[in-house]
Amino acid sequence: MKLFLLLVVTFISAGNTTDWKLKKRSGGIEIYTRSVDGSSFDEFKGVTVIPGVTLNEVLTVILDVENYVHLFPDCMNPKILKQDGKLYDIHYIQTKGPLTVKDRDSVFEQKTVIDQDGKHAHILLKPLPDYIAENKDMVRIRKGTGYWDLKEDDKQNVTVTYQFHGEPGGYIPSWIANSFVVSHPLQTLKNLISRL
């Protein structure tokens, strides 16, 4: 199982030639970005350690699609399209665009793998842009890769890593998108901590 998780992380990281740069540190959260070959948009990685919680408690919040409006900034109308147990779903979300940028929507397959010791979980996100018909009032996000990685230590601290790179589709200035890759994971991790 650990080998599988390592292969997944290695695959997602393939094609990135620049090192991570620390862009923001706030409230115990660190946000890093790096450029991605062939893309105008940066990849982000948010890292934090949440004390006094279990891995299962953190998982419960991250996998609670119907309450994503309380986890992800600018999230609207989240809904589950398909569910197979607690650890697999296909879900739909809309994201309000900043300023004059058109709103986006996306469909993601979300697969969770938990190690046998119950102390490490990996949640892989994969876009399924053609799973449902496009909303004519929005731009469908068609490309992206990302994951959540959770590790619980022996003192009930959970290290959370949230990493993602996406292509927002349509027209959006890269400077707006690249400011989003700092503010979005920072607020998401703040919301996660608050909900716990």
C-alpha positions as CSV (number, residue, x, y, z in Angstrom):
1,M,0.0,0.0,0.0
2,K,2.8,2.4,0.9
3,L,4.5,1.7,-2.5
4,F,1.2,2.5,-4.2
5,L,1.0,5.9,-2.5
6,L,4.6,6.6,-3.3
7,L,4.0,5.8,-7.0
8,V,0.9,8.1,-7.0
9,V,2.8,11.0,-5.5
10,T,5.7,10.4,-7.9
11,F,3.4,10.3,-10.9
12,I,1.7,13.6,-9.9
13,S,5.0,15.3,-9.4
14,A,6.4,14.2,-12.8
15,G,7.0,17.0,-15.3
16,N,7.7,19.6,-12.7
17,T,11.2,20.9,-13.0
18,T,11.2,23.8,-10.5
19,D,11.6,23.7,-6.8
20,W,8.9,24.7,-4.3
21,K,9.0,28.3,-3.2
22,L,7.5,29.3,0.2
23,K,4.9,32.0,-0.6
24,K,3.0,32.4,2.7
25,R,3.2,31.4,6.3
26,S,0.2,32.1,8.5
27,G,-1.3,30.5,11.6
28,G,0.9,27.4,11.4
29,I,0.1,26.9,7.6
30,E,2.7,27.1,4.9
31,I,1.9,27.6,1.3
32,Y,4.3,26.7,-1.5
33,T,4.1,27.2,-5.2
34,R,6.1,26.0,-8.2
35,S,5.9,26.4,-12.0
36,V,4.7,23.5,-14.1
37,D,6.2,22.8,-17.5
38,G,3.9,23.8,-20.3
39,S,1.5,25.7,-18.1
40,S,1.0,29.4,-17.3
41,F,-0.5,28.5,-13.9
42,D,1.4,27.5,-10.8
43,E,0.9,24.4,-8.7
44,F,0.3,24.9,-5.0
45,K,1.1,22.9,-1.9
46,G,-0.3,23.8,1.5
47,V,1.1,22.1,4.7
48,T,-0.1,22.3,8.3
49,V,0.0,20.2,11.5
50,I,-3.3,20.0,13.3
51,P,-2.9,19.0,17.0
52,G,-5.4,17.0,19.1
53,V,-7.2,15.3,16.2
54,T,-7.3,11.9,14.6
55,L,-6.8,11.0,11.0
56,N,-10.4,9.8,10.9
57,E,-11.7,13.2,12.1
58,V,-9.8,15.0,9.4
59,L,-11.0,12.6,6.8
60,T,-14.6,13.1,7.8
61,V,-14.3,16.8,7.0
62,I,-12.4,16.5,3.8
63,L,-14.8,13.8,2.4
64,D,-18.0,15.7,3.4
65,V,-18.8,17.0,-0.1
66,E,-22.2,18.4,0.8
67,N,-20.4,20.9,3.2
68,Y,-17.7,22.0,0.8
69,V,-19.1,25.5,0.9
70,H,-17.7,25.6,4.4
71,L,-14.3,24.2,3.4
72,F,-13.4,25.6,0.0
73,P,-13.5,29.4,-0.6
74,D,-15.9,30.6,-3.3
75,C,-17.4,27.1,-3.6
76,M,-21.1,26.9,-4.7
77,N,-23.6,24.1,-5.1
78,P,-21.5,21.0,-4.3
79,K,-23.2,17.7,-4.8
80,I,-22.4,14.0,-5.0
81,L,-23.0,12.4,-8.4
82,K,-21.9,8.9,-7.4
83,Q,-20.9,7.4,-4.1
84,D,-19.4,4.0,-3.4
85,G,-18.8,3.7,0.4
86,K,-17.0,6.4,2.4
87,L,-13.8,6.3,0.4
88,Y,-15.0,6.9,-3.2
89,D,-17.1,9.5,-4.8
90,I,-17.6,11.5,-8.0
91,H,-18.7,15.1,-7.1
92,Y,-19.6,18.3,-8.8
93,I,-18.8,21.8,-7.6
94,Q,-19.0,25.4,-8.9
95,T,-16.5,28.1,-8.1
96,K,-17.2,31.8,-8.1
97,G,-14.8,33.6,-10.3
98,P,-12.9,36.7,-9.0
99,L,-13.6,40.2,-10.4
100,T,-15.0,39.9,-13.9
101,V,-13.8,36.3,-14.4
102,K,-16.5,33.9,-15.4
103,D,-17.6,31.3,-12.8
104,R,-16.1,27.8,-13.2
105,D,-17.5,24.3,-12.5
106,S,-15.9,20.9,-12.3
107,V,-16.5,17.2,-11.7
108,F,-14.0,15.3,-9.7
109,E,-13.4,11.6,-9.0
110,Q,-12.2,11.3,-5.4
111,K,-10.4,8.1,-4.3
112,T,-9.2,7.6,-0.7
113,V,-6.6,5.0,0.2
114,I,-5.8,4.3,3.9
115,D,-2.8,2.4,5.1
116,Q,-3.4,-0.8,7.2
117,D,-2.2,0.9,10.4
118,G,-4.9,3.6,9.9
119,K,-2.3,6.4,10.4
120,H,-1.8,7.5,6.7
121,A,-4.4,8.4,4.1
122,H,-4.1,9.6,0.6
123,I,-7.0,11.2,-1.3
124,L,-6.5,11.4,-5.0
125,L,-8.4,13.9,-7.1
126,K,-9.0,13.5,-10.9
127,P,-11.2,15.6,-13.1
128,L,-14.0,13.9,-15.1
129,P,-15.0,16.9,-17.3
130,D,-17.4,14.9,-19.5
131,Y,-19.2,13.0,-16.8
132,I,-22.2,15.4,-17.0
133,A,-23.2,18.0,-19.6
134,E,-21.6,21.4,-19.4
135,N,-23.3,24.3,-17.8
136,K,-23.5,27.0,-20.5
137,D,-23.2,29.8,-17.9
138,M,-19.9,28.5,-16.6
139,V,-16.5,27.4,-17.8
140,R,-15.8,23.7,-17.2
141,I,-12.4,22.9,-15.6
142,R,-11.1,20.1,-17.8
143,K,-7.5,19.6,-16.5
144,G,-6.1,19.2,-13.1
145,T,-4.3,16.8,-10.7
146,G,-4.1,16.9,-7.0
147,Y,-4.4,15.2,-3.7
148,W,-4.7,15.4,0.1
149,D,-2.1,13.5,2.2
150,L,-2.8,12.9,5.9
151,K,-0.4,11.5,8.5
152,E,-1.2,10.9,12.1
153,D,1.6,10.6,14.7
154,D,1.5,8.9,18.1
155,K,0.5,12.1,19.9
156,Q,-2.7,12.7,17.9
157,N,-1.2,15.3,15.6
158,V,-2.2,15.1,11.9
159,T,0.1,16.5,9.2
160,V,-2.0,17.7,6.3
161,T,-0.7,18.3,2.8
162,Y,-3.0,19.7,0.2
163,Q,-1.5,19.8,-3.3
164,F,-3.1,20.7,-6.7
165,H,-2.4,22.0,-10.1
166,G,-5.2,22.9,-12.5
167,E,-5.9,24.6,-15.7
168,P,-8.9,26.9,-15.2
169,G,-9.9,26.9,-18.9
170,G,-11.4,29.8,-20.8
171,Y,-9.7,33.2,-20.4
172,I,-8.3,34.2,-17.1
173,P,-5.1,36.3,-16.6
174,S,-2.4,34.2,-15.1
175,W,-1.6,36.8,-12.4
176,I,-5.2,36.4,-11.1
177,A,-4.9,32.6,-11.2
178,N,-1.5,32.6,-9.6
179,S,-2.7,34.8,-6.7
180,F,-5.5,32.3,-6.2
181,V,-3.0,29.4,-5.8
182,V,-1.8,31.1,-2.6
183,S,-5.1,32.5,-1.1
184,H,-7.2,29.4,-1.9
185,P,-5.2,26.7,-0.1
186,L,-4.5,29.0,2.8
187,Q,-8.2,29.7,3.4
188,T,-9.1,26.1,2.7
189,L,-6.6,24.9,5.4
190,K,-7.8,27.6,7.8
191,N,-11.4,26.4,7.2
192,L,-10.4,22.8,7.8
193,I,-8.8,23.7,11.1
194,S,-11.8,25.8,12.1
195,R,-14.2,22.9,11.3
196,L,-12.2,20.5,13.4
